[in-house]
């Protein structure tokens, strides 16, 4: 009463379910470190589902939710915000646009106390951030699913206990037909269970060992079933002795002497088999070993002390005397048949066991835990919402990590990374690969070399009309040049006439100059003769007022201009002489100018014709390149993938690289979605194929020495499969050896011990094979991967105590002969073993 409840201790001491040395767990942890995202293997998914395609209100809510999650670094280490980035948004949204998801890396490993608190914190954030109308929000993924499994396991303990008690009560009432006997037996079982729970809780609370919800459920079921079996052993033997005529005291001693070694051996066998789980590597098995073994030892101690004490006390009052005759005749007949026809009976028994053994080779298991918990748990509701819009395995991806010794953020390494992504996508069973070269799960649009070539031609195509116009202008210019040549030729003809006229003008000018010289001389003679009169006219002060005087004076002034005119004519004569020299030279240049212009026109026409044809070819070539690029892009053909260097400077692309490449660029990850169930045999087998395809794709490339590792759902299941196989082998072999030693100490017979172990192993294989036959082949449900290892351990221990009870009783009856001893042993233990087996089976169910 002074210690917390077993369930509370289990929550406080909960351990991670994944083995730390598993390659997938190490890869997940290492990826979190090199990407700077997390230090655990705990991941969760938040799914937004709308009744209509998600709109702006959903985007705003999403941004608010992301902000809230990032503001809680104590529980959320990293948020992979794909929908918030333009380049990766389509990769996180469903094809119908009605759903989107975001992946979280949580603090604490999956199943640990810290991890469970992180899941609760995320759900609390979602609960206090209401979505817009018509939008549902679900928290799902590996960590929330495991948290819901543990919560379901804890909540089912009380229900399982009550149902088990009712089943035990009904079965025991049918067997003993005595309410007092049944109630007292149930009281002893309750005390055994209470004591086992208390001691295990005390030790767990003081950190002697770690616990898990699975261990608690197993402890409760085993304690109830085994405790009831031991009570049935004691009460059944006591009533048999009383029916044989022994007194109550003698019957008690006979019972204790006969049953106590069997109970001790059975308890040690079950506890030892459970203890062998401590040798395993998987924590889910390790947490079952010591706690359940201690619980079984406590149940054995109570069974060896309290049950006999109650039997001794109650027998004094006749409480446990048989109320009716115990029918042993049927089991004696079975024993008689075995004695008379051991061979045929053995063959018939082996034939029955073969039915189960034949079904074993086809055994298939499932690692999808969500199939084995109620559909209404929150994580399963989230998976169901995701399945309505995404592929089945979208919420359970695998991740391949490639680590290089250099920065891979360059065009050459991206070609190799894309080749690797294509190799993974080509593996059978893989439906989607997201990487930096395929952020949406499909090749990036417009990244094929043909399309890049067409893009380079796009500018040229855009300039083609302008260039064609300039070519047309060149043709117009040639036409204008032709007209200019014609004008120049006319100018040449005119210039020739001008030259001729100029020559004539020069001759005339010379004649005029000669005439002017004569005129000047005659005027000079006249001036000399009339100079006195002229002087008088200039001297006369009133000449301006005398018309005749002023007129004559002006005539003399005009005669003075004859000298100036003569001088100017001689100057004109000199200029005309120069013009006579220049004009012929100018006239001689015009034919050459015309020839040059004609040559220029011919060259321009030739260039126009050449460029016209060239541009026509360029236009056709550009159209072909554009069509080829569009065809490659529309076909999603990425055989010639290439990203030019300038893309790496794009801010959107740099943000996208942060989701798929480590900060130093030396590691890249690929998110892989399977076509079917990742937990199926096909999904698990594909992990080796994916790794092999990745390694092959890196041969003879700059990344040939890169390290490849895998994490995620199927890779974890693969590690579970391998780990559970080896753990099962370790636990089974050690349990068989331990059981053999215990049987050897109790029976003190090598052959008897060997027979017990052999029959237990045979019955184990047959019983599990029948389970496979019923559940897998008839019902169509694959058994959970935990069923086989736990069935092996439990059935090895429990099967031994039934055999031990029979063998021990045979040794008691050997005094009457071997055949008689077998018949009596079968008659005395047949019904007890059957009742105990039914109770154990119903309780475990």
C-alpha positions in Angstrom: 0.0 0.0 0.0 3.0 2.3 0.5 4.2 2.2 -3.1 2.6 3.7 -6.2 0.4 1.5 -8.3 2.1 -0.8 -10.8 0.6 1.2 -13.7 2.0 4.5 -12.4 5.4 2.9 -11.9 5.2 1.6 -15.4 4.6 5.1 -16.7 7.4 6.5 -14.7 9.9 3.8 -15.6 8.8 3.3 -19.2 11.7 2.4 -21.5 12.1 2.8 -25.3 10.8 -0.1 -27.2 13.4 0.0 -29.9 16.8 -1.6 -29.3 19.6 1.0 -29.2 22.0 -1.2 -31.1 19.6 -1.7 -34.0 20.9 -0.3 -37.3 17.7 1.6 -38.0 17.6 3.2 -34.6 21.2 4.2 -34.8 20.6 5.6 -38.3 17.7 7.6 -37.1 19.6 9.0 -34.2 22.7 9.7 -36.3 20.5 11.5 -38.9 19.0 13.7 -36.3 22.5 14.7 -35.1 24.0 15.4 -38.6 20.9 17.3 -39.7 20.8 19.2 -36.4 17.2 18.2 -35.8 16.9 15.7 -32.9 18.6 13.3 -30.6 15.9 10.6 -30.4 14.1 8.2 -32.6 10.7 9.6 -31.7 8.7 11.0 -34.6 5.1 12.1 -35.0 2.8 13.3 -37.8 0.2 16.0 -37.6 -2.5 15.5 -40.3 -4.8 18.3 -41.4 -7.9 17.1 -43.2 -10.5 19.4 -44.8 -14.0 18.6 -46.1 -13.0 20.8 -49.1 -9.6 21.6 -50.6 -7.5 23.4 -47.9 -7.7 27.2 -48.4 -6.1 30.3 -47.0 -7.7 29.8 -43.6 -6.2 26.4 -43.3 -2.8 27.8 -44.3 -3.0 30.5 -41.7 -4.0 27.9 -39.1 -1.1 25.6 -40.2 1.3 28.5 -39.8 0.0 29.3 -36.4 0.2 25.6 -35.3 3.8 25.4 -36.6 4.7 28.5 -34.6 3.2 27.0 -31.5 5.1 23.7 -32.0 8.4 25.5 -32.5 7.8 27.5 -29.4 8.0 24.3 -27.3 11.6 23.1 -27.6 11.3 21.1 -24.4 9.1 18.6 -26.2 9.5 19.3 -30.0 13.0 19.2 -31.3 12.3 19.8 -35.0 9.4 20.6 -37.3 9.8 19.5 -40.9 7.7 22.2 -42.5 7.3 21.0 -46.1 3.9 22.7 -46.8 5.3 26.0 -45.8 7.9 26.0 -48.6 6.9 26.7 -52.2 9.2 24.1 -53.7 8.2 21.3 -51.3 4.5 22.2 -50.6 3.1 19.8 -53.2 5.0 16.9 -51.6 3.2 17.3 -48.3 -0.3 17.8 -49.7 -2.6 15.1 -50.9 -3.5 15.0 -54.6 -7.1 16.1 -53.9 -5.8 19.1 -51.9 -7.9 18.1 -48.9 -5.1 16.9 -46.6 -1.6 17.9 -45.6 0.8 16.6 -43.0 3.8 17.8 -41.1 6.5 15.6 -39.4 7.8 16.3 -35.9 10.9 15.0 -34.1 10.1 14.8 -30.4 12.2 14.8 -27.3 12.8 11.4 -25.8 12.8 8.0 -27.5 9.7 6.2 -28.5 8.0 4.5 -25.5 10.2 6.3 -22.9 8.7 8.4 -20.2 10.1 11.5 -21.8 8.8 10.5 -25.2 5.3 9.9 -23.8 5.4 13.4 -22.2 6.4 14.9 -25.6 3.4 13.2 -27.3 1.1 14.5 -24.6 2.6 18.0 -25.1 2.0 17.9 -28.8 -1.6 16.8 -28.4 -2.1 19.6 -25.8 -0.8 22.2 -28.3 -3.2 20.8 -31.0 -6.1 20.9 -28.5 -5.6 24.5 -27.5 -5.1 25.6 -31.1 -8.6 25.3 -32.6 -8.7 24.7 -36.4 -11.0 26.6 -38.8 -14.5 25.2 -39.5 -14.4 22.1 -41.7 -10.8 21.2 -40.9 -9.9 18.3 -38.6 -6.5 17.9 -37.0 -5.0 14.5 -36.0 -1.8 13.6 -34.1 -0.5 10.3 -35.4 2.7 8.5 -36.3 5.0 6.0 -34.6 5.4 7.8 -31.3 1.7 8.7 -30.8 0.7 5.1 -31.8 3.0 3.6 -29.2 1.7 6.1 -26.6 -1.9 5.0 -27.5 -0.9 1.4 -27.3 0.5 1.9 -23.8 -2.5 3.9 -22.8 -4.8 1.2 -24.2 -2.8 -1.5 -22.3 -3.0 0.4 -19.1 -6.7 1.1 -19.4 -7.3 -2.6 -20.3 -5.6 -4.0 -17.2 -8.6 -3.5 -14.9 -11.0 -4.8 -17.6 -8.8 -7.8 -18.3 -8.6 -8.5 -14.5 -12.4 -8.4 -14.1 -13.1 -10.4 -17.2 -10.5 -13.0 -16.1 -12.1 -13.2 -12.7 -15.5 -13.8 -14.2 -14.2 -16.5 -16.6 -12.3 -18.2 -13.7 -15.4 -18.1 -11.5 -17.6 -19.6 -14.2 -15.1 -22.4 -15.1 -14.5 -23.2 -11.4 -18.2 -23.2 -10.7 -18.6 -25.8 -13.4 -15.8 -27.8 -12.1 -16.4 -27.7 -8.3 -20.1 -26.8 -8.0 -19.3 -25.0 -4.7 -19.5 -21.3 -4.3 -17.3 -21.4 -1.1 -14.6 -23.3 -2.9 -14.6 -21.0 -5.9 -14.7 -17.8 -3.8 -11.8 -18.9 -1.5 -9.8 -20.0 -4.5 -10.4 -16.6 -6.2 -9.4 -14.9 -2.9 -6.0 -16.7 -3.0 -5.6 -15.8 -6.6 -6.4 -12.2 -5.8 -3.9 -12.2 -2.9 -1.2 -13.7 -5.2 -1.9 -11.1 -7.9 -1.9 -8.3 -5.3 1.4 -9.5 -3.7 3.0 -9.9 -7.1 1.9 -6.5 -8.3 3.0 -4.8 -5.1 6.5 -6.3 -4.9 7.2 -5.7 -8.6 5.9 -2.1 -8.2 8.1 -1.6 -5.2 11.2 -2.8 -6.9 10.4 -0.9 -10.1 9.7 2.3 -8.1 13.2 1.9 -6.5 14.7 1.5 -10.0 15.8 -2.1 -9.5 14.6 -2.8 -13.0 12.6 -1.1 -15.8 9.0 -1.7 -16.7 6.8 -1.5 -19.7 3.0 -1.7 -20.2 3.4 -5.0 -22.0 5.3 -6.4 -18.9 2.5 -5.3 -16.6 -0.2 -6.9 -18.7 1.8 -10.1 -19.0 2.5 -10.1 -15.2 -1.2 -9.7 -14.4 -2.3 -12.4 -16.9 0.4 -14.9 -15.8 -0.2 -14.3 -12.1 -4.0 -14.9 -12.5 -3.6 -17.9 -14.8 -0.8 -19.6 -12.9 -2.3 -18.8 -9.5 -5.6 -20.4 -10.6 -3.8 -23.4 -12.0 -1.9 -24.0 -8.7 -5.1 -23.7 -6.8 -6.7 -26.2 -9.1 -3.7 -28.5 -8.6 -4.1 -28.4 -4.8 -7.9 -28.5 -4.6 -8.1 -31.2 -7.3 -5.6 -33.5 -5.6 -7.3 -32.9 -2.2 -10.7 -33.9 -3.5 -9.3 -36.9 -5.3 -7.7 -38.1 -2.0 -10.9 -37.4 -0.1 -12.9 -39.4 -2.7 -10.4 -42.2 -2.3 -11.4 -42.5 1.3 -8.5 -40.6 3.0 -9.2 -38.5 6.1 -9.1 -34.8 5.7 -5.7 -34.5 7.4 -4.3 -37.4 5.5 -5.7 -36.0 2.3 -4.1 -32.7 3.0 -0.6 -34.2 3.5 -1.1 -36.4 0.5 -2.0 -33.3 -1.5 0.9 -31.2 -0.3 3.4 -34.0 -0.8 2.2 -34.6 -4.3 1.4 -31.1 -5.6 4.0 -28.8 -3.8 7.0 -30.1 -5.8 4.9 -29.7 -9.0 4.0 -26.1 -8.1 7.5 -25.3 -7.2 8.9 -26.9 -10.3 6.2 -25.2 -12.4 6.8 -21.8 -10.9 10.6 -22.1 -11.3 10.1 -23.3 -14.8 7.9 -20.4 -15.8 10.0 -17.9 -13.9 13.2 -19.3 -15.4 11.8 -19.2 -18.9 10.8 -15.6 -18.3 14.1 -14.8 -16.8 15.7 -16.0 -20.0 14.2 -13.0 -21.7 16.8 -11.0 -19.8 19.4 -12.4 -22.2 17.7 -10.8 -25.1 18.7 -7.4 -26.7 15.3 -5.9 -27.4 14.1 -3.8 -24.5 10.5 -4.9 -24.9 11.6 -8.5 -24.0 14.1 -7.4 -21.4 11.4 -5.5 -19.5 9.3 -8.6 -19.4 11.9 -11.0 -18.1 12.8 -9.9 -14.5 9.5 -8.3 -13.4 7.4 -11.2 -14.6 9.9 -13.8 -13.2 9.8 -12.1 -9.8 6.0 -11.9 -10.0 5.8 -15.6 -10.8 8.1 -16.4 -7.8 5.9 -14.4 -5.6 2.8 -16.2 -6.9 4.6 -19.6 -6.3 5.5 -18.6 -2.7 1.9 -17.6 -2.0 0.7 -20.8 -3.7 3.0 -22.9 -1.6 2.0 -21.2 1.7 -1.4 -19.5 1.6 -3.2 -22.1 -0.5 -2.1 -25.0 1.7 -2.9 -23.0 4.8 -6.4 -22.2 3.5 -6.8 -25.8 2.4 -5.8 -27.0 5.9 -8.1 -24.6 7.6 -11.1 -25.1 5.4 -10.7 -28.9 5.4 -11.3 -29.0 9.1 -14.8 -27.6 8.4 -15.3 -29.8 5.4 -15.4 -26.7 3.1 -13.5 -28.4 0.3 -14.9 -31.9 0.3 -16.2 -32.9 -3.1 -19.8 -32.2 -3.6 -20.1 -34.9 -6.2 -18.2 -37.8 -7.4 -15.2 -36.8 -9.5 -15.4 -38.6 -12.8 -12.0 -40.3 -13.4 -13.4 -43.2 -15.4 -13.1 -41.4 -18.7 -9.5 -40.4 -18.2 -8.7 -44.0 -16.9 -10.1 -45.2 -20.2 -7.7 -42.8 -22.1 -4.9 -44.1 -20.0 -5.9 -47.7 -20.7 -6.0 -47.0 -24.4 -2.5 -45.5 -24.2 -1.2 -48.5 -22.4 -2.8 -51.0 -24.7 -2.1 -49.3 -28.0 0.8 -46.9 -27.4 2.0 -47.0 -31.1 -1.3 -46.1 -32.7 -2.0 -43.5 -30.1 1.4 -42.0 -30.7 0.9 -42.0 -34.4 -2.6 -40.4 -34.0 -1.2 -37.8 -31.7 1.7 -37.0 -34.1 -0.8 -36.8 -36.9 -2.8 -34.2 -35.0 0.4 -32.2 -34.2 1.4 -32.4 -37.8 -1.6 -30.4 -38.7 -0.2 -27.5 -36.7 3.4 -28.2 -37.7 2.6 -28.2 -41.4 1.1 -24.7 -41.1 4.3 -23.3 -39.5 6.4 -22.9 -42.6 3.8 -20.6 -44.1 3.8 -18.4 -40.9 3.6 -14.7 -41.7 3.7 -12.0 -39.1 2.7 -8.3 -39.1 4.6 -5.4 -37.5 1.8 -2.9 -38.1 0.7 -2.3 -34.5 -2.3 -0.2 -35.5 -4.1 -3.4 -36.7 -4.1 -4.7 -33.1 -5.5 -1.7 -31.2 -9.0 -0.2 -31.4 -9.9 2.0 -34.4 -11.1 4.8 -32.2 -7.7 5.5 -30.5 -6.4 9.0 -31.6 -3.4 7.7 -33.6 -5.5 5.2 -35.5 -8.0 8.0 -36.3 -5.1 10.0 -37.7 -3.9 7.1 -39.8 -7.5 6.6 -41.1 -7.6 10.3 -42.0 -4.3 10.1 -43.9 -5.4 6.9 -45.7 -8.4 8.7 -47.1 -6.1 11.0 -49.0 -2.6 9.5 -49.1 -1.2 6.1 -50.0 -1.2 3.6 -47.2 2.5 3.9 -46.4 2.7 7.7 -46.6 2.6 8.1 -42.9 5.1 5.2 -42.4 8.0 6.1 -44.7 11.6 4.8 -44.7 14.6 7.1 -44.9 17.8 6.4 -46.7 20.8 8.5 -45.6 23.9 9.0 -47.8 27.0 10.5 -46.2 29.9 11.7 -48.3 33.3 13.2 -47.4 32.6 16.4 -49.3 29.9 19.0 -49.9 27.4 17.6 -52.3 25.7 20.9 -53.2 26.9 21.1 -56.7 25.6 20.0 -60.2 27.8 16.9 -60.5 26.8 15.4 -57.2 23.2 16.2 -57.7 23.2 14.2 -60.9 24.5 11.3 -58.8 21.9 11.9 -56.1 19.2 11.9 -58.7 20.5 8.7 -60.2 20.4 7.2 -56.7 16.8 8.3 -56.2 15.8 6.8 -59.6 17.5 3.5 -58.5 15.5 3.4 -55.3 12.3 4.3 -57.2 13.0 1.3 -59.5 12.9 -1.2 -56.6 9.7 -3.3 -56.7 7.3 -2.2 -54.0 8.5 1.4 -53.9 5.8 3.9 -54.9 7.4 7.2 -54.1 10.8 8.7 -53.4 11.3 12.3 -52.1 14.7 13.9 -52.3 16.2 17.2 -53.1 16.0 16.3 -56.8 12.4 15.0 -56.3 11.0 17.2 -53.5 7.4 16.4 -54.5 8.0 12.8 -55.1 8.4 13.3 -58.9 11.2 14.8 -60.9 11.5 18.6 -60.6 9.9 20.2 -63.6 12.1 21.7 -66.3 15.3 20.0 -65.1 16.0 17.8 -68.1 18.8 18.8 -70.4 16.5 19.0 -73.5 14.2 21.3 -71.6 17.2 23.4 -70.4 18.3 23.6 -74.0 14.8 24.7 -75.0 14.9 27.3 -72.2 18.2 28.6 -73.6 16.5 28.9 -77.0 13.6 30.6 -75.5 15.4 34.0 -75.4 16.5 33.5 -79.0 12.9 32.6 -80.0 11.7 35.7 -78.3 14.2 37.7 -80.2 13.5 36.0 -83.5 10.7 38.4 -84.6 12.8 41.4 -83.7 15.7 39.9 -85.7 13.4 39.0 -88.6 12.2 42.6 -88.6 15.8 43.8 -88.7 16.4 41.5 -91.7 13.4 43.0 -93.4 14.8 46.4 -92.6 18.0 45.3 -94.3 16.0 44.4 -97.4 14.3 47.8 -97.3 17.7 49.4 -96.8 19.0 47.6 -99.9 16.0 49.0 -101.8 16.8 52.5 -100.6 20.4 52.0 -101.5 19.3 51.1 -105.1 17.3 54.3 -105.3 20.3 56.2 -103.9 22.5 54.6 -106.7 20.0 55.8 -109.3 20.0 59.3 -107.8 23.8 59.3 -107.7 23.9 58.3 -111.4 21.6 61.2 -112.2 23.8 63.4 -110.1 26.8 62.2 -112.1 25.1 63.2 -115.4 24.1 66.5 -114.0 27.6 67.0 -112.5 29.1 66.3 -116.0 26.9 69.0 -117.4 27.8 71.4 -114.6 31.5 70.7 -115.4 31.0 71.6 -119.0 29.0 74.7 -118.2 31.7 75.7 -115.7 34.4 75.4 -118.3 32.3 77.6 -120.6 31.7 80.0 -117.8 35.4 80.2 -117.1 36.1 81.2 -120.8 33.4 83.8 -120.7 34.6 85.1 -117.4 38.1 85.6 -118.9 36.6 87.5 -121.8 34.6 89.6 -119.4 37.7 90.3 -117.5 39.5 91.5 -120.6 36.6 93.7 -121.5 36.5 95.1 -118.0 40.2 95.8 -118.2 39.6 97.9 -121.4 36.7 99.6 -119.8 38.7 100.4 -116.7 41.5 101.9 -118.9 39.0 104.1 -120.8 37.3 105.2 -117.7 40.6 106.1 -116.2 41.3 108.2 -119.3 38.0 109.9 -118.9 38.5 110.4 -115.2 41.9 112.0 -115.8 40.4 114.4 -118.4 37.5 115.4 -116.2 39.3 115.5 -112.9 39.2 119.3 -112.5 35.4 119.2 -112.9 35.2 116.3 -110.5 37.3 118.1 -108.0 35.0 121.1 -108.3 32.0 118.9 -107.6 33.7 117.6 -104.4 34.7 121.0 -103.4 31.4 122.6 -103.9 29.8 122.6 -100.4 26.3 123.0 -101.8 26.5 120.2 -104.3 24.1 118.1 -102.4 21.5 120.8 -102.9 22.1 121.2 -106.6 20.6 118.3 -108.4 22.8 118.4 -111.4 25.8 118.8 -109.3 24.9 115.8 -107.1 23.9 113.6 -110.1 27.2 114.2 -111.9 29.1 113.6 -108.7 27.4 110.2 -108.3 28.4 109.3 -111.8 32.0 110.0 -110.9 31.6 107.8 -107.8 30.1 105.0 -110.0 33.1 105.2 -112.3 35.3 104.5 -109.2 33.5 101.1 -108.8 34.8 100.0 -112.2 38.2 99.3 -110.5 36.6 97.3 -107.8 34.5 95.3 -110.3 37.5 94.6 -112.3 39.4 93.4 -109.3 36.5 91.1 -108.2 36.2 89.7 -111.7 39.9 88.7 -111.7 39.4 87.1 -108.3 36.4 85.2 -109.7 38.5 84.2 -112.6 41.1 82.6 -110.2 38.4 80.7 -108.3 36.9 79.5 -111.6 40.3 78.3 -112.6 40.4 76.3 -109.3 36.9 75.0 -110.0 38.0 73.9 -113.5 40.7 71.8 -111.8 38.4 70.4 -109.0 35.3 69.6 -111.0 36.9 67.0 -113.2 38.4 65.3 -110.2 35.0 65.3 -108.5 33.3 64.0 -111.6 35.9 61.2 -111.8 35.0 60.1 -108.2 31.3 59.6 -108.8 31.7 56.4 -110.9 33.7 54.8 -108.2 31.2 55.9 -105.6 28.5 54.4 -107.7 30.4 51.2 -108.0 31.0 51.0 -104.2 27.3 51.7 -103.6 26.4 49.0 -106.1 28.8 46.6 -104.4 27.4 47.5 -101.0 23.9 46.9 -102.3 24.8 43.5 -103.7 26.5 42.5 -100.4 23.5 43.7 -98.5 21.1 41.7 -100.7 23.3 38.6 -100.3 23.4 39.1 -96.5 19.7 39.6 -96.5 19.1 36.4 -98.4 21.6 34.5 -96.2 20.1 35.8 -92.9 16.6 35.1 -94.2 17.5 31.5 -94.7 19.5 31.3 -91.5 16.7 32.7 -89.4 14.2 30.4 -91.0 16.4 27.4 -90.0 16.9 28.9 -86.5 13.2 29.3 -86.1 12.5 25.7 -87.1 15.4 24.5 -84.9 14.1 26.5 -81.9 10.6 25.2 -82.3 12.0 21.6 -82.4 14.0 22.3 -79.3 11.0 23.8 -77.5 8.8 20.9 -78.5 11.5 18.4 -77.4 11.8 20.2 -74.0 8.1 20.3 -73.5 7.8 16.6 -74.4 10.5 15.6 -71.9 8.9 17.8 -69.2 5.4 16.5 -69.9 6.6 12.9 -69.9 8.4 13.4 -66.5 11.4 11.9 -68.2 14.5 12.7 -66.0 17.0 10.5 -67.8 19.0 13.7 -68.6 18.6 15.4 -65.2 20.7 18.5 -64.7 20.6 21.5 -62.4 22.7 24.5 -63.5 24.9 26.3 -60.9 22.7 29.3 -60.6 19.8 27.2 -59.2 21.9 26.7 -56.0 21.7 30.4 -55.4 17.9 30.5 -55.5 16.5 31.2 -52.0 13.5 28.9 -52.5 15.8 26.0 -53.5 18.2 26.7 -50.6 15.3 26.4 -48.2 14.3 23.2 -49.8 17.8 21.8 -49.5 17.6 22.3 -45.7 14.9 19.6 -45.7 16.9 17.0 -47.6 20.6 18.0 -47.1 22.6 18.5 -43.9 23.8 22.0 -43.1 27.3 21.2 -44.3 26.0 19.5 -47.4 27.8 16.2 -46.7 24.7 14.2 -46.0 21.5 13.7 -48.0 18.3 11.8 -47.2 15.7 10.2 -49.3 12.1 9.7 -48.0 10.8 6.4 -49.4 7.1 5.4 -49.4 6.1 1.8 -50.1 3.3 0.7 -52.4 1.9 -1.7 -49.7 2.2 -2.3 -46.0 5.8 -1.5 -44.9 5.3 -4.1 -42.1 4.6 -6.9 -44.6 7.1 -9.5 -45.7 7.4 -7.7 -49.0 8.0 -4.3 -47.3 10.7 -5.7 -45.0 12.4 -7.7 -47.9 12.6 -4.5 -49.9 15.0 -2.9 -47.5 17.9 -5.0 -48.6 16.9 -4.4 -52.2 16.8 -0.6 -51.7 20.2 -0.6 -50.0 21.7 -2.8 -52.8 20.2 -0.5 -55.5 21.6 2.6 -53.7 25.1 1.1 -53.5 25.0 0.0 -57.1 24.0 3.4 -58.3 27.0 5.0 -56.6 29.6 2.9 -58.4 32.1 4.8 -60.4 30.7 8.1 -59.3 32.1 10.9 -57.1 30.0 9.4 -54.2 31.3 5.8 -54.6 32.8 5.9 -51.1 29.7 7.3 -49.4 28.1 5.6 -46.4 24.5 4.4 -46.8 22.2 3.7 -43.9 18.4 3.3 -43.5 15.9 4.3 -40.9 12.1 4.4 -40.8 9.2 2.0 -40.6 10.2 -1.0 -42.7 13.9 -0.8 -41.7 12.8 -0.8 -38.1 10.5 -3.7 -38.6 13.4 -5.5 -40.4 15.5 -5.0 -37.3 12.6 -6.1 -35.1 12.4 -9.3 -37.2 16.0 -10.0 -37.0 16.3 -9.0 -33.4 13.2 -11.0 -32.3 14.4 -14.0 -34.3 17.8 -14.0 -32.5 16.2 -13.1 -29.2 13.7 -15.9 -29.6 16.5 -18.4 -30.4 18.5 -17.2 -27.4 15.5 -17.2 -25.0 14.1 -20.5 -26.3 17.3 -22.4 -26.1 18.2 -21.1 -22.7 14.6 -21.7 -21.5 14.7 -25.3 -22.8 18.0 -25.9 -21.1 16.8 -24.4 -17.8 13.5 -26.3 -17.9 15.4 -29.5 -18.6 17.7 -28.9 -15.5 14.7 -28.1 -13.3 12.8 -31.2 -14.5 16.0 -33.2 -13.9 16.2 -31.9 -10.3 12.6 -32.6 -9.6 12.0 -35.9 -11.4 15.6 -37.1 -10.9 15.2 -38.9 -14.2 17.1 -38.0 -17.4 14.7 -39.7 -19.7 11.7 -38.3 -18.0 13.1 -34.8 -18.1 14.0 -35.2 -21.8 10.5 -36.5 -22.5 8.9 -33.5 -20.7 11.1 -31.0 -22.6 10.5 -32.8 -25.9 6.8 -33.1 -25.6 6.6 -29.4 -24.5 8.6 -28.4 -27.6 6.4 -30.6 -29.8 3.2 -29.3 -28.3 4.5 -25.8 -28.5 5.1 -26.1 -32.3 1.7 -27.8 -32.8 -0.2 -25.3 -30.8 1.4 -22.3 -32.4 0.9 -23.9 -35.8 -2.8 -24.4 -35.1 -3.0 -20.7 -34.2 -1.4 -19.9 -37.5 -3.8 -22.2 -39.3 -6.8 -20.6 -37.6 -5.9 -16.9 -37.6 -3.8 -16.6 -40.7 -5.3 -19.1 -43.1 -8.9 -19.3 -41.9 -9.7 -15.9 -40.3 -7.2 -14.0 -42.5 -5.5 -12.1 -39.8 -1.7 -12.2 -39.5 -0.4 -12.8 -35.9 1.4 -9.9 -34.3 5.1 -10.3 -34.2 5.1 -10.4 -30.4 2.9 -13.5 -30.3 5.5 -16.0 -31.3 8.3 -15.1 -28.9 5.9 -14.7 -25.9 4.0 -17.8 -26.8 7.3 -19.8 -26.9 8.4 -18.5 -23.5 5.0 -18.9 -21.8 4.1 -22.2 -23.4 7.5 -23.7 -22.6 7.0 -22.8 -18.9 3.3 -23.6 -18.6 3.5 -26.8 -20.7 6.2 -28.1 -18.5 4.1 -27.9 -15.3 1.3 -30.0 -16.8 3.8 -32.6 -17.9 5.5 -32.4 -14.6 2.2 -33.0 -12.8 1.5 -36.1 -14.9 5.1 -37.4 -14.6 5.2 -36.8 -10.8 1.9 -38.6 -10.4 3.2 -41.5 -12.5 6.2 -41.8 -10.2 3.8 -42.0 -7.2 1.9 -44.8 -8.8 4.9 -46.8 -10.1 4.6 -49.2 -7.2 1.6 -50.8 -8.9 3.5 -51.3 -12.1 4.2 -49.1 -15.1 1.0 -49.7 -16.9 -1.2 -49.4 -13.9 0.8 -46.2 -12.9 0.1 -44.7 -16.2 -3.6 -45.5 -16.0 -3.9 -44.1 -12.5 -1.9 -41.0 -13.3 -4.1 -40.3 -16.3 -7.2 -40.8 -14.3 -6.0 -38.6 -11.4 -4.5 -35.7 -13.4 -6.4 -35.7 -16.7 -9.3 -33.6 -15.5 -7.1 -31.4 -13.4 -4.8 -30.6 -16.3 -7.7 -30.1 -18.6 -9.4 -27.7 -16.2 -6.2 -25.9 -15.5 -5.4 -25.6 -19.2 -8.8 -24.2 -20.0 -8.6 -21.6 -17.2 -5.1 -20.6 -18.3 -6.2 -20.3 -21.9 -9.3 -18.3 -21.1 -7.3 -16.0 -18.8 -4.6 -15.3 -21.4 -7.3 -14.7 -24.0 
